[in-house]
Amino acid sequence: PVMWSRPEAPDPSAPKASGTLLSHYAPRAKVRLMGDEQINAALDVIEPELTAAKIWDASQGPRIAVYSRSLWAWRPKHQGVVHLSMPGDAVTAAHDLFADLRELDATGVELIWVETPPEDAAWDGVRDRLNRAAAS
């Protein structure tokens, strides 16, 4: 005799597809989407404190990561801040996004400031994934 049992009904609260939960793309560090001017202004405020070691000890590694497309070509390197350039095209950015966030997260930073991608439709998927990472 063959044993047969009726399959259980799927859990209606379970996600329909992997990656659809807001917290799916969740590095340990807190992700914040910011415009390039916001990142510059925030670095202007925090950099003197980092340099003066008020909130940062060099032996602890960097505290803040910046993932941007535009900032650092002309801005000097900051102590306590690690930078990684976001690819300039949406296809490469989408492909590299989570590896890049994991790389930044592995440095032990507490915050990852991400330059908000362009509003162009080609960047919609990257923006969606970044919003999910920031929601966690």
N, C-alpha and C positions, 0 to 999 in steps of 0.2 A: 504494500500500500504506500502511496505517496502522500506525505503530509502537506497540507495546503492551509495557508492562513491568509486572510484578507489583509492587504497592506493598510497601515494606519493612514488616516487622513493627514495631509501636510499641515504643519503648524501655520495658521493664518498670520501670525506675527513674525514669522521667519522672513528674512529678506528674499526677494524673488531671484536675485542674482548677486554673486559676490561683488564686493566693492561698492554696494549701494548705500551702506550705512555711512553717516557723516563721519564717524570715527575710524573708518577703514584705513585711511591714509594718515597714520598718527605717529610721528616721531616723538621721542621722549621730550625734546625741547618744545617750548611753546612757539608756534608759528604765528606770525602776524603779517598780513598783507599791507603794504604801504606804498604810496607813490614815491618816486625817486626824491622829490623835494622833502617829503616827510622823513625819509631815511637820512638825508643830509642834515636836516634840522635836529633829528634825534642824536645823530653822531656828534654834532656840534655841542649838544648839551652834555652827553655822557662821556665824551672823550677826555675832557679835563679831569673828571673824576677817576676814570680808568688810569690815566697817566699818573695821577697823584696817589694811586693805590688805595683810594678811599673805599672802593668797593671791589677791588680786583687785586689778587696776588698772582704775580707772574707764574709761580710754581703750580697754580691751579689750572693753567691753560686758559684759552679764550673763554669769555663769558657770552659773547654775542656773535652770531654768524649773520652775514649779509649775502643774500642770493639775488643778484641783480644783473640787468642787461646793460646798464649805462653809467653807473656811478664812478667806478674806480679808475677809469682811464686818466682822470685828471685829479683825483683826490688822493692825498698821501695815505699810506697804510697807518692804521690805528693800532695801538697796543690794546690787547684784550679783545680784539675783533678779528675774526677770520672771514675771508671773503671768497666766494666762488662765483664765477660768471655764469649767468643763465644764457643758454644758447640764444642767438638772435632770431632763429626761425622757429615757428610753432611746432613743426614736425620733430625736429631734433629735441626741442625743449620737452615735448610730451614723452619722447622716448627716454630721455635722460633724467626726468624729474625725480623719480623716487630714488634712484641711485645717488643723485646729487644730494637730496635731503638726508639720506642715510649717511653719506659721507660727512656732511656737516654735523649731523647728530652724533656721530662717532667721536667728534672732537670734544664732546662733553659740554657743549654750550648750553645755556639755559634758555636762550631766545634765538629764534631764526627769523630775521626780518627779510621778507621777500618782496621784491619790487613787483607791484601789480602788473601782470601782462597787459599788452595792448587790448583795447576793446574790439579789435578785429575778430570776426567770426572764426578765423583759423585758430585763434587762441582760446576758444570756448572750453575745450576739453582740459587744457592746462589750468585755466581759471577755476573750473569745477573741482579738479583734484586739489588745487591749493586751498580752496574754500573748505574742502573736507579736512585737509590737514590742519587748518586753522581752527576748525570747529571742535577738535578733540581736546 
